[in-house]
Amino acid sequence: MSSPIRPQSWSWAEFVSYADSVQERAEFIDGLPVLQAAGTREHAQAVLGTATSLRVSLENTGCTAVTDGVWLRVGEDRFLPDVMVLPAGEPADGAREVTEALMIAEVMSGSTELRDRGRKWVAYRRLPSLRAYLLIDTVNHHVELFTQRKEAWSVVFLEEYHSITLPWPAEVTLPVHLLLGLSG
């Protein structure tokens, strides 16, 4: 009886060379590339709605919202969150990865939901800077907002007619329908 062969782990440099040579987006998890499938129109609208809402709301705070073009390093892994809020000064010009995020948003799909709720969420909680995690469900039109208070995380489930208020770096209120990429 033969045992399954585990692919050989890659170095970070090998992964970057690979990621630069392919059209697909890829994350680097447990030493292996994890390709990201192209999203749906709803996924793209939710990413755009979330990033745009955050970018406008964060104006003049020094923080910025970015989409999946910058890797988030957690330990040796590199993730491509759909949207991140970065503290002032992150990333440095030309940087391809960051190590801090105040907020992370993932737009879930059938193929990513388990990873977004599992492996990624476990890794993201290791970030000392993280204050909020959003799981955006464009199929059922709701958002799960995880927030950190002291040493515990709590979750609130919000429907498209709700708003989210984030207290950092200044109080920011975002209508959930915009995060879902829905028109008003």
Helices and strands as residue ranges (DSSP letters): H 12-21, E 25-29, E 32-36, H 41-57, E 64-67, E 71-74, E 77-79, E 83-86, E 97-98, E 103-108, H 113-117, H 119-124, E 132-137, E 142-149, E 152-159, E 163-166, E 172-175, H 176-179
